[in-house]
Amino acid sequence: MALLLAGLAGLAFFQRATQGAEPSRSIWHQLAWNGFLFWIPLILAGLLFGRARWVLMASVMYGTIGLALDISTLVQTLTHSEAQLHLVVMSVASGLLNFLLIVLGGRGFLEVIPTGESIKS
């Protein structure tokens, strides 16, 4: 899980480095977007080492929002007359990581060992 979250942050960093920041956005908008793309997954990855189950569900929620954004970006890119291959590849890669985050995080959150204690993965 922590590797998936770090992978999402790394993929976002790679995309930002190759694409560049958009100068038309305000500084607050850029800070909020960078916080969502970089800081939230890194903070969640760090909190996973504390073995709290709620972090798994928070990761599932983050992955769900990320997957929805990836699907909408993919649809928007493919419906334009000139689809950018770079954007399609990044959206598919990020969507796959978000999907795996949802599946593995949900499985880890819902697994319960027979004694009633939760598995802390």
N, C-alpha and C positions, 0 to 999 in steps of 0.2 A: 504494500500500500504506500509506504513512504517513498519507494522508488517510482511508483506511478505519479505521485504528486510532484516529486522532484523532476520527473520527466516532463510533466506538463509545464512546470515553470521554465525548464530549459528550452522546451519547444517554443514557448512564448517569447523567451529572450532571443532565440535564434531568429524567429520571425520578425521581431522588432528590430533586430540588428540589420537584417537584410532589407527590410522594408523602409525603416526609418520612421521617425515620429511625424505626425501630421501637424504642421505649424498653425493650422486654422483652429485647433482646439485650445481651450483655455488651460491654464496651468492646473486648475482644480479638476478639470475633466481628465487631464492626463494623469494626475496623481491618483484619482479614484480608479481609473482603468488599470494603471500599473499595479495598484494595490490588489485588485481582483486577479490580475494575471500572474503576478509574481509572489506577493507577500502572503496571500491567503493559503495557497498550496504549500508554501514553505513553512508557515506557522502550523498548519495541520500536520505536515510530515513530522515536525518536531514534537508536537503534542502526542503523536502516535506512540512515541517511546515512553510516555507516561502510562500507557496501557489503560486509558479510559475508553469505555465503550461508546460514549457519546461522540467521540472524535470520528469513529467509523461512520456514524449517521451524518455528521456534518460533512464528511468527505463525499458521501453519497449525494447529498444535496448540492454540493459544489459541482460534482460530476454531472448531475442532471442539468443544471443551468449551463454548464460548459457544453454538454452535448447538444442542447437546444440551440445555443449560439453557433455551434459548428454546423448543424444541419441547415440553419437559416443562411449562414454564410455560403455554404455549398450550393444551396438552391439559388440564391441570388447570383452567385458567380456563374453557374451553369446556364441561367436563363438570359444572361447578357450575350450579345452577339459575339463578343470577343472574350471568351473564357480564359482567365489567366491560370496556366498550369501550376504555377508556384502556389497560388492561393488554394487551388483544389487539393493539391498534395498535402499542404499544411492542415487544411480543414479535415481531411480524411484521417491523417495521423493523429491529430488532436482528438477527433471524434472517437477513434479506436481506444485511445488512452482513457478518455472519459467514460466510455462504455465499460471498459475493464474495471475502472474505479467504482462504478455503480455496482457491478456484479460482485466483485470481491469484497467491497465494503459492506454491501447488504448481506452477503453470506456470513461475514465475520460478525456483524451485529446481531444476526438472528440465530447463530449457532449457540446452543446451550448444551453443556455436558450433563450426563445423567444425574449428577448430585444436585443440580439446580444452579451451580455456579456457571457463570458465563466464561467462554473461552476468550482470553485476552490476547488477540493476535495483532 
